[in-house]
Amino acid sequence: MKKDLRIVSLLPSSTEIVCALGLEENLIGITHECDFPASITDRPHLTASRISHETMSSKEIDHAVRSQLDGHGSIYDLDEELLRDLNPDLILTQELCDVCAVSYTTVKKAAKMYVADAKVVSLEPNTIEDVFENIKTVGGLCGVSGRAEEFVAGLRKRLGDIAGKLERSDLKSLKSPEVFMLEWLEPPFSPGHWVPEQVAIAGGNCLMGTAGKKSQATTYREIYESKPEVLVLIPCGYYKKDVLRQIKNTVLPANWQELPAVKNGNIWTLDASSYFSRPAPRIVDGVEILAKIFHSGIFGEPTDLEAIRIPAESLRFQEHIGARA
């Protein structure tokens, strides 16, 4: 590896990958959302967001995002002068989602103008296997291919251990719960990309989601009709504290009180940013936590740090029975 390799990561996920591969010292610039590991948060921030999870409701955020993107704008600002001053050799970015990070087009244009010698690499995962390939790609770019291969092998083993426990002969009759992973509150979004795979590996049946496909806007009525036995709230980019704050102001249809997940007290929230929103190594942690939620008799109960069960009585419902769109 080039010891003085200078890396700028414009994705929280690629920041996690760089650090997982032991390249933290080479990381010279990050985004305003990069918060893991905590030891890198003092690095220069090259981006800023025009939208705040802390002060806006999920409905307000959705409206702001749609307004910006429909007008062909961006919800992020890139500090091009700082990019020039940092003068990186490698810039890691993405084209997958304009809502998740500064756009690839903006990064390419800025790199061409200010750091012409930098290599710009777009990471485009849609599945768990794609995430593993991204890790190996970053390892190859940074001259630590062997380290990346070994690291990915460890992640695969952890997933294999979960599958192995679920496939043991005395567990063949184990029931897979019907699970809905709610990726946004208002409007509701069904799960996409690697999340359906995470649910399946953890021993659940993912409702209204297709592995490798984008998350899609849906309706409360469609979710009601799918009759989930487990409801997991993982709004993109949210932590547990964000969900708990937002859910207080979210009014759900009255008939949701009839959902098996609500009646049986199987409503959970996890740190979406840590385990689901970012295509990084911790998606494996997400699978392990889901396995505890779905099959606690095998894997044990999740800790409060891993997942929080949301009491049904803390939810707000419309007064009159009737499915809301």
C-alpha positions as a printed NumPy array, in Angstrom:
array([[  0.   ,   0.   ,   0.   ],
       [  1.101,   3.533,  -0.703],
       [  1.76 ,   4.708,   2.85 ],
       [  0.916,   8.334,   2.124],
       [ -2.296,   7.5  ,   0.236],
       [ -4.799,  10.293,   0.873],
       [ -8.443,   9.176,   0.969],
       [-11.584,  11.312,   0.975],
       [-14.808,   9.449,   1.727],
       [-18.048,  11.117,   0.662],
       [-20.141,   8.271,   2.069],
       [-20.62 ,   7.186,   5.689],
       [-20.544,   3.583,   4.436],
       [-17.214,   3.934,   2.637],
       [-15.797,   5.671,   5.712],
       [-16.723,   2.601,   7.746],
       [-15.173,   0.32 ,   5.143],
       [-11.922,   2.304,   5.008],
       [-11.594,   2.172,   8.785],
       [-12.542,  -1.518,   8.999],
       [ -9.631,  -2.246,   6.653],
       [ -7.183,  -0.485,   8.947],
       [ -6.826,   2.626,   6.762],
       [ -8.021,   5.212,   9.27 ],
       [ -4.731,   7.115,   9.159],
       [ -5.153,   7.588,   5.405],
       [ -8.611,   9.131,   5.75 ],
       [ -8.218,  12.906,   5.384],
       [-11.786,  14.04 ,   4.707],
       [-15.328,  12.802,   5.409],
       [-18.984,  13.865,   5.256],
       [-21.009,  15.611,   7.946],
       [-22.84 ,  12.285,   8.505],
       [-19.749,  10.128,   9.063],
       [-19.93 ,   9.193,  12.746],
       [-18.454,   5.697,  12.925],
       [-15.977,   4.892,  14.231],
       [-16.087,   7.816,  16.65 ],
       [-12.349,   8.324,  16.309],
       [-12.746,   9.831,  12.812],
       [-15.374,  12.458,  13.569],
       [-12.75 ,  15.194,  13.947],
       [-11.674,  14.869,  10.29 ],
       [-12.552,  17.774,   7.96 ],
       [-16.171,  17.653,   6.769],
       [-16.62 ,  18.211,   3.048],
       [-20.41 ,  18.162,   2.959],
       [-23.393,  19.805,   4.633],
       [-27.104,  19.037,   4.44 ],
       [-29.978,  21.434,   3.836],
       [-32.302,  19.089,   5.729],
       [-32.32 ,  18.287,   9.447],
       [-33.533,  15.046,  10.999],
       [-33.454,  16.776,  14.368],
       [-35.843,  19.633,  13.607],
       [-38.078,  18.314,  10.799],
       [-40.758,  15.622,  10.791],
       [-40.508,  12.681,   8.413],
       [-43.333,  14.22 ,   6.336],
       [-41.5  ,  17.562,   6.157],
       [-38.255,  15.866,   5.189],
       [-39.979,  13.904,   2.431],
       [-41.539,  17.092,   1.045],
       [-38.237,  18.97 ,   1.176],
       [-36.364,  16.146,  -0.56 ],
       [-38.953,  15.83 ,  -3.319],
       [-39.018,  19.604,  -3.847],
       [-35.249,  19.789,  -4.194],
       [-34.817,  16.74 ,  -6.408],
       [-37.857,  17.444,  -8.582],
       [-36.303,  20.829,  -9.268],
       [-33.075,  19.009, -10.192],
       [-31.321,  20.432,  -7.163],
       [-29.5  ,  18.693,  -4.344],
       [-30.045,  18.436,  -0.62 ],
       [-26.27 ,  18.485,  -0.043],
       [-23.504,  21.053,  -0.452],
       [-19.933,  20.07 ,  -1.292],
       [-17.052,  22.233,  -0.042],
       [-15.04 ,  22.336,  -3.26 ],
       [-12.344,  24.621,  -1.874],
       [-11.701,  22.231,   1.008],
       [-11.544,  19.359,  -1.474],
       [ -8.872,  21.258,  -3.38 ],
       [ -6.908,  22.002,  -0.215],
       [ -7.012,  18.385,   0.957],
       [ -5.776,  17.222,  -2.459],
       [ -6.773,  13.541,  -2.118],
       [ -5.466,  10.662,  -4.215],
       [ -8.718,   8.695,  -3.91 ],
       [-12.317,   9.932,  -3.609],
       [-15.   ,   7.405,  -2.695],
       [-18.553,   8.343,  -3.665],
       [-21.792,   6.828,  -5.049],
       [-24.495,   7.091,  -7.711],
       [-27.067,   4.9  ,  -5.969],
       [-29.154,   7.562,  -4.242],
       [-29.294,  11.363,  -4.439],
       [-30.932,  11.371,  -1.012],
       [-28.097,   9.449,   0.629],
       [-25.083,  11.546,  -0.354],
       [-23.79 ,  14.338,  -2.564],
       [-24.345,  13.4  ,  -6.206],
       [-21.73 ,  11.598,  -8.264],
       [-22.029,  14.222, -11.001],
       [-21.178,  16.988,  -8.525],
       [-18.201,  15.062,  -7.194],
       [-16.844,  14.248, -10.657],
       [-17.14 ,  17.861, -11.745],
       [-15.433,  19.151,  -8.605],
       [-12.655,  16.578,  -8.864],
       [-11.993,  17.511, -12.485],
       [-11.764,  21.187, -11.591],
       [ -9.872,  21.057,  -8.301],
       [ -8.063,  17.703,  -7.945],
       [ -7.576,  16.453, -11.476],
       [ -5.143,  13.733, -10.436],
       [ -7.515,  12.151,  -7.92 ],
       [ -9.176,   8.822,  -8.704],
       [-12.958,   9.011,  -8.237],
       [-14.601,   5.657,  -7.491],
       [-18.347,   5.145,  -7.246],
       [-19.564,   2.33 ,  -4.997],
       [-22.941,   0.947,  -6.15 ],
       [-24.158,  -1.906,  -3.925],
       [-27.671,  -3.306,  -4.179],
       [-27.24 ,  -6.588,  -2.305],
       [-25.194,  -7.991,   0.558],
       [-22.867,  -9.632,  -1.953],
       [-22.381,  -6.238,  -3.602],
       [-21.404,  -4.766,  -0.235],
       [-18.795,  -7.485,   0.213],
       [-17.476,  -6.791,  -3.28 ],
       [-17.261,  -3.086,  -2.449],
       [-15.127,  -3.904,   0.572],
       [-12.795,  -5.911,  -1.629],
       [-12.76 ,  -3.121,  -4.227],
       [-11.677,  -0.563,  -1.632],
       [ -9.065,  -3.013,  -0.387],
       [ -7.706,  -3.415,  -3.904],
       [ -7.605,   0.327,  -4.55 ],
       [ -5.714,   0.878,  -1.336],
       [ -3.285,  -2.019,  -1.698],
       [ -4.709,  -4.195,   1.084],
       [ -6.521,  -6.853,  -0.957],
       [ -5.504,  -9.683,   1.331],
       [ -6.779,  -7.859,   4.376],
       [-10.09 ,  -7.172,   2.614],
       [-10.518, -10.802,   1.569],
       [ -9.909, -11.959,   5.124],
       [-12.308,  -9.391,   6.526],
       [-15.093, -10.381,   4.114],
       [-14.525, -14.037,   4.939],
       [-15.168, -13.188,   8.584],
       [-18.424, -11.435,   7.707],
       [-19.551, -14.407,   5.614],
       [-18.814, -16.75 ,   8.515],
       [-21.001, -14.724,  10.856],
       [-23.901, -14.934,   8.413],
       [-23.242, -18.626,   7.935],
       [-23.358, -19.173,  11.697],
       [-26.849, -17.664,  11.832],
       [-28.076, -19.744,   8.913],
       [-26.509, -22.846,  10.408],
       [-28.364, -22.471,  13.697],
       [-31.656, -21.951,  11.874],
       [-31.117, -24.955,   9.623],
       [-30.294, -27.486,  12.315],
       [-32.417, -30.602,  12.015],
       [-34.286, -30.017,  15.28 ],
       [-35.318, -26.546,  14.087],
       [-36.747, -27.494,  10.707],
       [-40.288, -26.77 ,  11.877],
       [-39.302, -23.287,  13.041],
       [-41.827, -20.697,  11.832],
       [-40.543, -17.674,   9.955],
       [-42.432, -14.592,  11.158],
       [-44.065, -12.243,   8.66 ],
       [-41.96 ,  -9.082,   8.922],
       [-42.454,  -5.554,   7.637],
       [-39.401,  -3.3  ,   7.688],
       [-40.68 ,   0.28 ,   7.566],
       [-37.987,   2.369,   5.839],
       [-39.818,   5.692,   6.221],
       [-42.688,   6.842,   8.423],
       [-44.591,   9.466,   6.403],
       [-45.132,   8.483,   3.683],
       [-44.424,   4.825,   4.464],
       [-41.774,   3.046,   2.414],
       [-41.307,  -0.685,   1.9  ],
       [-37.819,  -2.226,   2.292],
       [-35.333,  -2.494,  -0.532],
       [-31.76 ,  -3.287,  -1.579],
       [-30.077,  -5.598,   0.98 ],
       [-32.732,  -5.293,   3.74 ],
       [-34.96 ,  -8.163,   2.458],
       [-31.841, -10.361,   2.462],
       [-31.058,  -9.343,   6.027],
       [-34.553, -10.378,   7.089],
       [-34.361, -13.706,   5.251],
       [-30.963, -14.664,   6.673],
       [-32.224, -13.789,  10.16 ],
       [-35.093, -16.251,   9.712],
       [-37.959, -13.951,   8.774],
       [-40.251, -13.558,   5.771],
       [-39.835, -10.019,   4.419],
       [-43.146,  -8.502,   3.33 ],
       [-43.447,  -6.149,   0.346],
       [-39.726,  -5.987,  -0.363],
       [-37.508,  -7.467,  -3.076],
       [-33.797,  -8.048,  -2.592],
       [-31.676,  -5.9  ,  -4.859],
       [-34.526,  -3.55 ,  -5.761],
       [-35.116,  -0.008,  -4.551],
       [-37.25 ,   0.799,  -1.547],
       [-40.695,   1.931,  -2.727],
       [-43.346,   4.272,  -1.392],
       [-46.375,   2.327,  -0.237],
       [-49.522,   3.018,   1.769],
       [-50.68 ,   2.294,   5.302],
       [-53.53 ,   0.308,   3.755],
       [-51.158,  -2.017,   1.874],
       [-49.102,  -2.571,   5.   ],
       [-52.282,  -3.326,   6.947],
       [-53.338,  -5.855,   4.319],
       [-49.95 ,  -7.612,   4.511],
       [-50.67 ,  -8.412,   8.201],
       [-47.124,  -8.257,   9.604],
       [-46.417, -10.252,  12.743],
       [-43.292,  -8.194,  13.412],
       [-42.999,  -4.494,  12.583],
       [-39.49 ,  -2.994,  12.546],
       [-39.117,   0.781,  12.207],
       [-35.916,   1.677,  10.37 ],
       [-36.431,   5.075,   8.682],
       [-33.423,   5.755,   6.465],
       [-30.722,   7.706,   8.279],
       [-32.452,   7.533,  11.675],
       [-31.173,   6.325,  15.023],
       [-33.429,   4.835,  17.694],
       [-33.756,   8.193,  19.459],
       [-34.9  ,   9.812,  16.192],
       [-37.582,   7.17 ,  15.66 ],
       [-38.845,   7.464,  19.234],
       [-39.087,  11.235,  18.829],
       [-40.831,  11.042,  15.44 ],
       [-43.27 ,   8.266,  16.289],
       [-44.884,  10.458,  18.947],
       [-46.103,  12.776,  16.189],
       [-47.03 ,  10.1  ,  13.661],
       [-50.747,   9.3  ,  13.501],
       [-51.402,   5.761,  12.293],
       [-54.68 ,   4.364,  10.929],
       [-57.075,   3.109,  13.596],
       [-57.19 ,  -0.35 ,  12.025],
       [-53.46 ,  -0.765,  12.646],
       [-54.468,  -1.627,  16.197],
       [-55.637,  -4.933,  14.697],
       [-52.248,  -5.822,  13.22 ],
       [-50.717,  -8.979,  14.717],
       [-47.479,  -7.058,  15.367],
       [-49.347,  -4.397,  17.347],
       [-51.588,  -6.824,  19.249],
       [-48.625,  -9.047,  20.182],
       [-46.286,  -6.202,  21.105],
       [-43.812,  -6.993,  18.329],
       [-42.913,  -3.45 ,  17.272],
       [-39.217,  -2.657,  17.292],
       [-36.789,   0.04 ,  16.297],
       [-33.054,  -0.175,  15.635],
       [-30.384,   2.276,  14.554],
       [-31.088,   2.334,  10.828],
       [-27.929,   4.34 ,  10.125],
       [-25.811,   1.708,  11.818],
       [-27.357,  -1.52 ,  10.563],
       [-29.548,  -0.938,   7.491],
       [-29.185,   2.408,   5.709],
       [-25.443,   2.16 ,   5.141],
       [-24.03 ,  -0.621,   2.925],
       [-21.1  ,  -1.283,   5.236],
       [-19.83 ,  -4.128,   7.452],
       [-22.377,  -3.463,  10.189],
       [-25.232,  -4.766,   8.035],
       [-24.086,  -8.123,   9.412],
       [-24.663,  -6.779,  12.928],
       [-28.148,  -5.872,  11.725],
       [-28.808,  -9.463,  10.694],
       [-27.624, -10.721,  14.084],
       [-29.947,  -8.317,  15.912],
       [-32.918,  -9.252,  13.722],
       [-32.242, -12.919,  14.476],
       [-32.601, -12.114,  18.179],
       [-35.889, -10.317,  17.539],
       [-37.331, -13.108,  15.373],
       [-35.956, -16.11 ,  17.262],
       [-34.966, -15.079,  20.782],
       [-35.265, -18.685,  21.938],
       [-32.259, -19.507,  19.79 ],
       [-30.215, -16.321,  19.75 ],
       [-31.262, -14.625,  22.985],
       [-33.074, -11.326,  23.499],
       [-31.584,  -8.175,  21.956],
       [-30.137,  -5.68 ,  24.413],
       [-31.534,  -2.154,  24.711],
       [-28.446,  -0.906,  22.903],
       [-29.274,  -3.172,  19.964],
       [-33.04 ,  -2.736,  19.662],
       [-35.94 ,  -1.173,  21.527],
       [-39.407,  -2.667,  21.722],
       [-42.014,   0.068,  21.208],
       [-45.12 ,  -0.421,  23.387],
       [-48.336,  -0.37 ,  21.378],
       [-49.875,   2.016,  23.896],
       [-47.254,   4.634,  23.004],
       [-48.457,   4.78 ,  19.38 ],
       [-51.006,   7.319,  18.143],
       [-53.991,   6.058,  16.17 ],
       [-56.824,   7.775,  14.359],
       [-60.054,   7.81 ,  16.313],
       [-62.241,   6.14 ,  13.694],
       [-61.718,   2.691,  12.244],
       [-60.843,   2.76 ,   8.57 ],
       [-57.696,   2.24 ,   6.558],
       [-55.819,   5.378,   5.699],
       [-54.05 ,   5.668,   2.356]])
